[in-house]
Amino acid sequence: MSAMRTDKRFVCFVVMVGALVVASGATGGAQGDTRPVSPPATATPAGAGSTAAQPPAAPPAAVRPNPGVIVPGDYVVGPDDVLTIVFWREKNLSGEVIVRPDGKITLPLINDIPAAGLTPEELRLRISEAAARFVENDSVTVSVKEINSRKVFITGMVNKPGPYPLLGPTSVVQLIAMAGGLLEYADSENISVVRPSERRPHGEPMSYRVNYKEIVRRANLRQNIELKPGDTVMVP
């Protein structure tokens, strides 16, 4: 009897171990491979490309070429202005030139060309005509690099008398402010603007009286006239 009981216990143990093995296999099959799975790749939008394929970024504005100055609509070339002359095919004729006091510029091979009093387009046509004797079918460009000929002047009882560049619309009051304001004993009611570009019938330059106090009080703002190249503001 004792041996039979031992055999039964052994058989039960074997059966239990077999059941555990089967259960373990079933569980492993259900769980599958436990290795980490990489997430699916994200689709790249059409045209995006990689960073390496993108064109290089534009250089910062500080290192870009100077685009030039803003040229007033009524601008004509004058002495001391700096111009850039570019021939498309003839680089040896290109370069920067300064308008001389006599109003002319000098270009290689072409020599002296009158420039003062012409618009940039008129000067371009004149250079093209002069260059036609030496080069054929070449495109010429004239650009303004510096405007030094357009000046106004202020004299008398201001902090900083002298010439000032006229690079945009400027009134009498604005020029006085640029000159540091009026001095303590200035006669602000009898300021004169002398304009050589306009003449009286007997040849004298036109002059305009300006009452600074009235302008400040907004009593007569029409006196605050816009200045023209060559004007002189006289503060007694």
C-alpha positions in Angstrom: 0.0 0.0 0.0 2.8 2.4 0.8 4.5 1.9 -2.6 1.2 2.5 -4.4 0.7 5.8 -2.6 4.2 6.9 -3.5 3.6 6.1 -7.2 0.3 8.0 -7.2 2.1 11.1 -5.7 4.8 10.9 -8.3 2.3 10.7 -11.1 0.4 13.7 -9.8 3.7 15.7 -9.5 4.6 14.9 -13.2 1.1 15.9 -14.3 1.3 19.2 -12.5 4.8 20.0 -13.9 3.5 19.2 -17.4 0.6 21.5 -17.0 2.8 24.4 -15.8 5.0 23.9 -18.8 2.1 24.0 -21.2 0.6 27.1 -19.5 3.9 28.9 -19.7 4.3 28.2 -23.4 0.8 29.5 -24.1 1.5 32.6 -22.1 4.7 33.3 -24.0 3.0 32.8 -27.3 0.4 35.3 -26.4 2.9 37.9 -25.2 5.1 37.5 -28.3 8.6 39.0 -28.7 9.3 41.4 -25.8 12.1 43.3 -27.6 11.4 47.1 -28.0 9.8 48.0 -31.3 10.9 51.1 -33.1 8.1 53.6 -33.8 7.0 53.9 -37.4 8.9 56.5 -39.5 7.1 59.8 -39.9 6.4 60.7 -43.5 8.4 63.8 -44.7 6.2 66.4 -46.4 6.7 66.7 -50.1 9.3 69.3 -50.9 10.6 69.6 -47.3 13.9 67.7 -47.9 16.7 67.4 -45.4 18.6 70.2 -43.8 21.6 69.5 -46.0 19.6 69.7 -49.2 18.3 73.2 -48.4 20.0 76.2 -50.0 22.3 78.3 -47.7 20.7 81.1 -45.8 21.1 84.7 -47.2 23.9 86.7 -45.6 22.8 89.2 -42.9 21.9 92.6 -44.0 25.1 94.1 -42.5 27.3 92.3 -45.0 25.2 92.8 -48.1 26.3 95.4 -50.7 25.1 98.9 -50.1 22.0 99.3 -52.2 22.6 103.0 -52.7 20.9 106.2 -51.5 17.3 107.3 -52.0 17.4 109.6 -55.0 14.9 112.5 -54.9 12.5 112.7 -57.9 13.9 116.1 -58.9 17.5 115.0 -58.6 20.1 116.1 -61.1 23.8 115.4 -60.9 26.0 118.0 -59.3 29.6 118.7 -58.1 31.0 116.3 -55.5 28.3 113.6 -56.2 29.7 110.1 -56.3 28.4 107.9 -59.2 28.9 104.3 -60.1 29.3 103.6 -63.8 29.0 100.0 -64.9 29.6 98.6 -68.4 28.1 95.1 -68.7 30.9 93.6 -70.9 33.7 96.2 -70.5 34.6 95.9 -66.8 37.8 97.9 -67.4 35.6 101.0 -68.2 33.5 100.6 -65.1 34.1 102.2 -61.7 33.2 105.0 -59.3 33.6 108.6 -60.3 33.3 111.9 -58.5 31.8 114.9 -60.3 34.4 117.6 -60.4 33.8 121.2 -59.6 33.5 121.9 -63.3 30.6 119.5 -63.5 32.5 116.8 -65.5 33.4 113.2 -64.9 36.3 111.2 -66.3 36.0 107.6 -67.6 38.8 105.4 -69.0 39.1 105.6 -72.8 36.2 108.0 -73.0 37.8 110.8 -71.0 35.8 113.8 -69.9 32.0 113.9 -70.1 29.7 116.7 -68.8 27.5 115.4 -66.0 26.3 118.3 -63.8 22.7 119.3 -64.5 21.7 115.9 -66.0 19.5 113.3 -64.5 21.1 109.8 -64.1 19.2 108.6 -67.1 20.3 111.5 -69.3 23.9 110.9 -68.2 23.5 107.2 -69.0 22.4 108.0 -72.5 25.3 110.5 -73.0 27.9 107.9 -71.8 26.4 105.2 -74.1 26.7 107.6 -77.0 30.3 108.5 -76.2 31.2 104.8 -75.6 29.8 103.7 -79.0 33.0 104.8 -80.7 35.0 102.3 -78.7 32.6 99.4 -77.8 29.6 97.8 -79.5 26.2 97.0 -78.0 27.3 97.3 -74.4 24.8 98.1 -71.7 25.6 101.0 -69.3 24.2 101.6 -65.8 24.5 104.8 -63.8 23.7 104.7 -60.1 24.1 107.3 -57.4 26.2 106.3 -54.5 26.5 109.6 -52.6 24.7 112.9 -53.0 26.9 115.8 -51.9 25.8 118.5 -54.3 22.3 119.1 -52.7 23.0 121.4 -49.8 21.3 124.2 -47.9 23.0 126.7 -45.7 22.1 128.4 -42.4 24.0 131.4 -41.0 23.7 133.8 -38.1 22.3 133.2 -34.6 22.2 129.4 -34.4 24.3 126.9 -32.5 25.8 125.2 -35.6 25.8 127.4 -38.7 27.1 125.9 -41.9 26.1 123.8 -44.9 23.7 120.8 -44.5 23.0 118.0 -47.0 19.5 118.1 -48.4 18.7 114.4 -48.7 14.9 114.7 -48.4 12.1 117.2 -47.8 13.3 119.7 -45.2 11.5 122.8 -43.9 13.0 126.0 -42.3 12.1 124.8 -38.8 13.7 121.4 -39.4 16.9 123.0 -40.6 17.0 125.2 -37.5 16.6 122.1 -35.4 19.4 120.4 -37.3 21.6 123.5 -36.6 21.1 123.1 -32.9 18.3 125.7 -32.5 18.3 129.4 -32.2 20.6 131.3 -29.8 19.2 133.4 -27.0 19.4 136.7 -28.7 18.3 135.6 -32.2 15.7 137.8 -33.9 13.3 134.9 -34.5 10.6 137.1 -36.1 12.8 138.2 -39.0 14.4 135.1 -40.4 15.1 135.2 -44.2 15.3 132.5 -46.7 17.4 133.5 -49.8 16.8 131.3 -52.9 19.3 131.8 -55.7 17.4 129.3 -58.0 14.6 131.9 -58.2 15.2 135.4 -59.4 13.3 138.7 -59.3 12.6 140.5 -62.6 15.7 142.7 -62.1 18.0 139.6 -61.4 18.2 139.5 -57.6 17.5 136.2 -55.9 14.2 135.7 -54.3 13.9 136.0 -50.5 11.2 135.0 -48.1 10.6 136.3 -44.6 9.9 133.7 -41.8 8.5 134.5 -38.4 9.7 131.6 -36.3 7.5 132.6 -33.3 4.3 132.5 -35.4 5.2 129.1 -36.7 5.7 127.8 -33.2 2.3 129.2 -32.2 0.8 127.7 -35.3 -0.4 131.1 -36.3 1.0 131.0 -39.9 2.4 127.6 -40.8 2.7 128.5 -44.5 5.9 130.4 -43.5 7.6 127.1 -42.7 8.5 126.6 -46.4 10.2 123.6 -47.8 13.8 124.3 -48.7 15.4 123.8 -52.1 19.1 123.1 -53.0 21.2 126.2 -52.6 18.8 128.0 -50.2 20.4 130.0 -47.4 18.5 130.6 -44.1 19.7 133.8 -42.4 19.0 134.2 -38.7 19.8 137.8 -37.6 
